[in-house]
Amino acid sequence: MAGGSALSLLVRSRLLKGKCPVGLFTLNKFFSSSDWKRNSENKIELDYDYLCDPSNTSKIEEMIHQRKGVGDIRKVIQLYQLSKDSSLNKLEKLQIEKELQEEALHIPNQASPHVWNYGEEPKVLENINQKPEFTFKPKELHEFGETLGIIRTKNLGNFSGPRSYYFQGGLAKLEQALIKYTVSNLISCGFTLLSVPDLLYSEIIESCGMDTKGPRTQVYHLANQEKDVCLSGTAEMAIAGYLKNKVFTAQELPLKFAAVSRCYRAETSSLKEERGIYRVHNFGKVEMFGVTAAETGQESKELYNFFVNTQKKLFQPLEFHFQVLDMPLHELGAPAFCKTDLEAWMPGRNMYGEISSTSNCTDFQSRRLNIRYRDQQQRDRFVHTVNGTACALPRMLLSICETHQRQDGTIAIPGALQPFLGGLTHIGKRKDDFKMKYIKQQQYTGKLV
């Protein structure tokens, strides 16, 4: 690999002359791998005009800090300027462009101007339904649910570990009814239903804006010698991957998709308020995903508002109290331009808990996944993407069951869900339950010989 050694020396000489401020490149490793061959195929068209405009640098740095990112915009600018050096040969240019892209991918999306004024707290936009009033002290779902024999969250360490659960009888039926209720409403609103895989390559997950490799990642990895396969954290990622490299006509947009899937997240929490099924490692969810044109920027805003209104129309008939929040900058994560959360009142916990979120990701995901549309002038442009939770099952069940619990320990079923349960009006104690008694592992106390 004599050519690679010569190139390394050439780049080293540039470093010594101060022309390359970012560190030595391991060109031998780069050119001996398949990266060189795939470089042009993997090239992502990022918005370097925005990223490398000096008037944006300070704001981008503040945005990275607020959103707890790891990007370095000044390093991006340095690499971008170096990539324009006309004295670079082809191989040097490829390597610099590769490092430039890797650094630029760490920079979060732009943020809507209005969220910069919120500080640390979200803005409450709306309160929907009244808080329930009780003549008794309301309990948490896992408390009265265990008495009814409809949930199990304890003594699971031998076969599934912590933050797992089993639903039984009426609660399992209520879970299925929620799925049917949600899907039927979404289909009536023009959504196309998809069935999606739970296994995805890490590159798809990262293209959606979720880190898969850091020490604080929430992603589960599967052993695979050829590719890094992960368990999906949300159907959003699978739908986005399904659309990778697609080119739509302007007339086909907007598109609205929905999917029911299991979601896997390696989350941890020691907070008392997050016990039970509030924060778990895998759960069912109905997800919404949309694609719009980007002629004026209003297209994705309109679909974003449509998603939020759809969530409100889904939740209001279920008769629990919830509030709509416009989230501040530090809550946006990497991909969102703006984000709205819906938080339900959970009486047993005496707290609000997030049950849903909608994000307008503009072209953050579409650039990374090369999803485009052809405009009226026959130019290929990047679409905008919008995603939102239609029903995160454990927390929806928490909200419904804790709101509609009765003093005798039973649960009243909201009228909107009764048609999906064959007219069932309440969940009572299971009569067909087989009895189980949990015992701790016994230690032999006799004499060992």
C-alpha positions in Angstrom: 0.0 0.0 0.0 2.8 2.3 -0.9 0.4 4.9 -2.5 -1.4 5.1 0.9 1.8 5.7 2.8 2.8 8.5 0.4 -0.6 10.1 0.8 -0.3 10.0 4.6 3.0 11.8 4.4 1.5 14.3 2.0 -1.4 15.1 4.4 1.1 15.2 7.3 3.1 17.9 5.5 -0.1 19.9 5.1 -0.7 19.6 8.9 2.8 20.8 9.6 2.1 23.8 7.3 -1.1 24.6 9.2 -3.4 23.8 6.3 -5.3 21.0 8.1 -6.5 22.0 11.6 -8.4 18.8 12.4 -5.8 16.1 13.0 -4.0 13.3 11.1 -6.1 11.1 8.7 -5.6 7.4 8.7 -5.6 7.1 4.9 -4.0 3.6 4.9 -7.0 2.3 6.8 -9.5 4.3 4.7 -8.2 3.1 1.4 -7.6 -0.5 2.4 -11.3 -0.7 3.4 -14.4 -0.8 1.3 -15.2 2.8 2.4 -13.3 4.3 -0.6 -15.4 2.3 -3.1 -18.7 3.1 -1.4 -17.8 6.8 -0.7 -19.8 8.2 -3.6 -22.7 5.9 -3.0 -22.9 7.0 0.7 -22.5 10.7 0.1 -25.3 12.6 1.8 -26.4 16.0 0.5 -26.4 18.1 3.6 -27.1 21.9 3.7 -23.6 23.2 3.9 -24.7 26.7 2.8 -26.5 27.0 6.1 -24.0 25.0 8.2 -21.0 26.9 7.0 -22.4 30.4 6.9 -20.4 32.4 9.6 -23.5 34.3 10.6 -25.1 31.1 11.8 -22.1 29.7 13.8 -22.9 31.1 17.2 -26.5 30.1 17.0 -25.7 26.6 15.9 -23.2 26.3 18.8 -25.9 27.4 21.3 -28.4 25.0 19.7 -25.9 22.1 20.1 -25.4 23.0 23.7 -29.1 23.3 24.5 -30.0 20.1 22.8 -27.1 18.2 24.5 -25.5 17.3 21.2 -22.0 16.2 20.4 -21.5 18.2 17.2 -18.6 20.6 16.6 -19.7 23.2 14.0 -16.3 24.9 13.9 -14.7 21.6 12.9 -17.3 21.3 10.2 -16.5 24.7 8.9 -12.7 23.9 8.9 -13.2 20.7 7.1 -15.5 22.3 4.6 -13.0 25.0 3.8 -10.2 22.4 3.5 -12.3 20.4 1.1 -12.4 23.4 -1.3 -8.6 23.5 -1.5 -7.7 23.2 -5.2 -4.3 21.7 -4.4 -5.9 18.5 -3.0 -5.6 15.4 -5.1 -8.5 13.1 -5.6 -7.8 10.7 -2.7 -7.2 13.5 -0.2 -10.4 15.2 -1.3 -12.4 11.9 -0.8 -11.0 11.4 2.7 -11.7 15.0 3.8 -15.2 14.9 2.4 -15.8 11.7 4.3 -14.7 13.2 7.6 -16.7 16.4 6.8 -19.8 14.4 6.3 -19.3 12.4 9.5 -18.9 15.6 11.5 -21.8 17.4 9.9 -24.2 14.5 10.6 -23.7 15.3 14.3 -25.3 18.8 13.9 -29.0 18.9 15.0 -31.7 20.3 12.8 -32.6 24.0 12.7 -35.1 25.0 15.3 -38.3 27.1 14.8 -37.5 30.7 15.8 -40.4 30.9 18.4 -39.0 28.1 20.6 -35.9 30.1 21.4 -38.0 32.3 23.7 -39.4 29.6 25.9 -36.4 29.1 28.3 -36.6 25.8 30.3 -40.3 25.4 30.4 -42.8 24.4 27.7 -45.7 26.6 26.8 -49.1 25.2 27.7 -51.3 25.7 24.7 -54.5 23.9 25.8 -56.1 21.9 28.6 -58.7 19.3 27.4 -61.3 17.5 29.6 -61.6 18.1 33.3 -59.5 16.5 36.0 -61.4 13.7 37.7 -62.6 14.1 41.2 -62.7 11.1 43.6 -64.4 10.4 46.9 -61.6 8.1 47.7 -57.8 8.1 47.3 -57.0 6.9 43.7 -54.5 4.2 43.3 -51.9 3.4 40.6 -52.8 0.9 37.9 -50.3 -1.7 39.1 -51.9 -1.6 42.6 -55.5 -2.1 41.8 -54.7 -4.1 38.6 -52.9 -6.8 40.6 -56.0 -7.1 42.9 -58.2 -7.5 39.7 -55.7 -10.1 38.3 -55.2 -8.1 35.1 -51.5 -7.1 35.3 -48.3 -8.5 36.5 -45.1 -6.4 36.9 -43.4 -8.2 39.8 -41.4 -11.5 40.0 -40.4 -11.4 36.3 -36.6 -11.4 36.9 -36.2 -15.1 36.0 -37.4 -14.7 32.4 -37.7 -11.1 31.3 -35.9 -8.9 33.8 -37.0 -5.5 35.1 -39.4 -3.0 33.4 -41.4 -5.8 31.8 -45.1 -6.6 32.2 -47.9 -9.0 31.5 -51.5 -8.0 30.8 -54.3 -10.5 31.4 -58.0 -10.7 30.9 -59.8 -7.4 30.7 -56.6 -5.3 30.5 -55.3 -7.3 27.6 -58.6 -6.9 25.9 -58.6 -3.1 26.6 -55.1 -2.9 25.0 -56.4 -4.6 21.8 -59.5 -2.3 21.8 -57.2 0.8 21.9 -55.3 -0.4 18.9 -58.5 -1.1 16.9 -60.0 2.2 18.0 -56.9 4.1 17.0 -56.3 2.4 13.7 -59.9 2.7 12.6 -59.8 6.4 13.3 -56.6 6.9 11.4 -57.8 5.1 8.4 -60.9 7.3 8.3 -58.5 10.3 8.4 -56.8 9.1 5.2 -53.8 7.3 6.7 -52.3 4.2 4.8 -51.8 1.3 7.2 -48.4 -0.4 7.1 -47.0 -3.5 8.8 -43.3 -2.9 9.5 -40.3 -4.9 10.7 -38.9 -4.6 14.2 -35.3 -5.3 13.1 -33.4 -2.4 11.4 -29.9 -1.6 10.5 -28.3 1.0 12.7 -27.7 3.3 9.7 -31.5 3.7 9.3 -32.0 4.4 13.0 -29.2 7.0 13.0 -30.6 8.6 9.8 -33.8 9.3 11.7 -31.8 11.2 14.4 -31.2 8.6 17.1 -27.7 7.7 18.3 -27.1 3.9 18.3 -23.5 3.8 19.6 -23.0 6.2 22.5 -22.8 5.2 26.2 -26.3 6.6 26.8 -27.9 5.0 23.7 -31.4 3.5 24.2 -31.0 1.1 21.3 -30.7 -2.6 21.6 -28.2 -4.3 19.3 -28.3 -7.8 18.0 -25.1 -9.8 17.3 -24.5 -9.9 13.5 -21.2 -10.4 11.8 -22.1 -8.6 8.6 -24.2 -5.6 9.7 -25.2 -3.9 12.9 -28.8 -5.0 13.4 -30.9 -3.3 16.1 -34.4 -3.5 17.6 -36.5 -0.6 16.4 -37.5 2.0 19.0 -40.5 3.2 17.0 -42.3 2.4 13.7 -41.2 5.9 12.6 -37.8 4.5 11.7 -39.1 1.5 9.7 -41.5 3.7 7.7 -38.7 6.2 7.0 -36.4 3.4 5.9 -39.2 2.1 3.7 -39.2 5.4 1.9 -35.4 5.6 1.5 -34.2 6.7 -2.0 -37.8 7.3 -3.1 -38.7 10.1 -5.5 -42.4 11.3 -5.5 -44.2 13.6 -7.7 -45.6 16.8 -6.2 -49.1 15.6 -6.9 -48.6 12.5 -4.7 -47.9 14.6 -1.6 -48.7 14.8 1.2 -48.6 11.1 2.3 -49.8 9.9 5.6 -48.8 6.5 7.0 -49.7 4.6 10.2 -48.2 1.5 11.7 -48.7 -0.7 14.8 -45.5 -2.2 16.2 -43.5 -3.2 19.2 -41.0 -0.6 20.4 -37.7 -1.5 22.2 -35.8 0.9 24.3 -33.0 0.3 26.8 -34.2 3.0 29.1 -33.4 3.1 32.8 -34.9 5.2 35.6 -34.8 5.2 39.4 -37.6 7.8 39.7 -40.5 6.6 41.9 -43.0 8.2 39.6 -41.8 6.0 36.7 -42.5 2.7 38.3 -44.9 0.1 37.1 -45.5 0.3 33.3 -44.8 4.0 32.9 -41.3 3.3 31.6 -40.6 -0.1 30.2 -38.2 -1.8 27.8 -40.7 -2.8 25.2 -44.3 -1.9 24.5 -46.9 -1.5 21.7 -47.5 1.7 19.9 -49.4 3.1 16.9 -47.3 5.6 15.0 -48.1 8.3 12.4 -45.6 9.3 9.8 -46.1 11.9 7.0 -44.3 13.2 4.0 -44.9 16.7 2.4 -43.5 18.9 -0.3 -41.3 21.9 0.7 -42.3 24.6 -1.7 -43.2 27.2 0.9 -42.3 25.5 4.2 -46.0 25.7 5.2 -46.7 22.2 3.9 -45.0 20.4 6.8 -46.4 22.9 9.3 -49.9 22.1 8.1 -49.4 18.4 8.3 -47.8 18.8 11.8 -50.9 20.7 13.0 -53.1 18.0 11.4 -51.2 15.3 13.4 -51.6 17.3 16.7 -55.3 17.8 16.0 -55.7 14.1 15.2 -54.1 13.2 18.5 -56.6 15.5 20.3 -59.5 14.0 18.5 -58.3 10.5 19.5 -57.8 11.3 23.1 -60.7 13.6 24.0 -63.4 10.9 23.7 -61.5 8.7 26.1 -62.4 11.1 28.9 -59.1 11.6 30.6 -57.7 15.1 31.3 -54.6 16.1 29.2 -52.7 19.2 28.2 -51.0 20.2 25.0 -47.5 21.6 25.3 -45.3 23.4 22.8 -41.8 22.2 23.7 -38.7 24.4 24.3 -35.4 24.1 22.5 -33.7 21.7 24.9 -36.5 19.2 24.4 -36.3 18.9 20.6 -33.7 16.2 20.3 -31.6 16.2 17.1 -34.1 15.9 14.3 -37.1 18.1 15.3 -37.6 21.7 14.0 -40.5 21.9 16.5 -42.3 19.5 18.8 -45.6 19.3 20.6 -46.2 16.9 23.5 -49.4 15.8 25.0 -49.4 15.0 28.7 -52.2 13.1 30.5 -53.2 13.5 34.1 -52.5 10.2 35.9 -54.5 10.4 39.2 -52.9 7.4 41.0 -49.5 9.0 40.5 -50.8 12.6 41.0 -48.8 13.8 38.1 -48.9 14.6 34.3 -47.1 12.1 32.1 -46.2 12.3 28.4 -48.5 10.1 26.3 -47.8 11.5 22.9 -45.4 13.6 20.9 -45.5 15.1 17.4 -42.3 16.4 15.6 -41.8 18.4 12.4 -38.4 17.2 11.2 -38.4 19.3 8.0 -35.6 17.9 5.7 -33.4 16.5 8.5 -34.4 12.8 7.9 -35.0 13.1 4.1 -31.5 14.4 3.4 -30.0 11.4 5.3 -32.3 8.9 3.7 -32.4 10.6 0.2 -36.2 11.0 0.1 -37.2 13.5 -2.6 -40.0 14.8 -4.7 -40.1 16.4 -8.2 -41.5 19.9 -8.2 -43.5 21.6 -10.9 -40.3 22.7 -12.6 -39.1 19.0 -12.6 -36.4 19.7 -10.0 -35.7 17.1 -7.4 -36.1 18.5 -3.9 -36.0 17.0 -0.4 -39.4 16.2 1.2 -40.2 17.2 4.7 -41.2 14.5 7.3 -43.5 14.7 10.2 -44.1 12.0 12.9 -46.4 11.6 15.8 -47.6 9.0 18.4 -51.2 8.0 17.9 -51.3 5.6 20.9 -48.4 4.5 23.2 -50.2 1.7 24.9 -48.9 1.4 28.4 -49.2 5.1 29.2 -52.6 5.3 27.5 -53.8 2.4 29.7 -52.4 4.1 32.8 -54.3 7.3 31.9 -57.6 5.5 31.1 -57.5 3.1 34.0 -56.4 5.5 36.7 -58.9 8.1 35.6 -61.8 5.6 35.4 -61.1 3.5 38.5 -64.0 3.1 40.9 -64.0 2.7 44.6 -64.8 -1.0 44.4 -61.6 -1.5 42.5 -63.2 -2.0 39.1 -62.6 0.1 36.0 -65.3 1.9 33.9 -64.6 1.7 30.2 -65.1 4.9 28.2 -68.0 4.8 25.8 -65.8 5.3 22.8 -64.0 2.0 23.4 -67.0 -0.1 24.3 -67.9 -1.0 20.6 -64.4 -2.4 20.3 -65.0 -4.6 23.4 -68.3 -6.1 22.4 -70.2 -3.6 24.6 -68.2 -4.4 27.8 -68.8 -1.5 30.2 -66.3 -2.3 33.0 -63.4 -4.4 33.9 -63.8 -6.4 37.1 -61.9 -9.1 39.0 -61.1 -12.1 36.9 -63.2 -15.1 37.7 -61.2 -17.5 35.5 -57.9 -16.7 37.0 -55.7 -19.5 38.2 -54.1 -18.8 41.5 -50.3 -18.3 41.8 -48.2 -17.8 44.9 -44.8 -16.3 44.5 -42.1 -17.6 46.7 -38.5 -16.5 47.1 -35.7 -18.9 46.3 -35.3 -21.1 49.3 -31.8 -21.7 50.8 -30.9 -25.1 52.2 -30.3 -24.7 55.9 -29.1 -28.2 56.6 -25.5 -29.4 57.0 -23.5 -30.0 53.9 -21.3 -33.1 53.9 
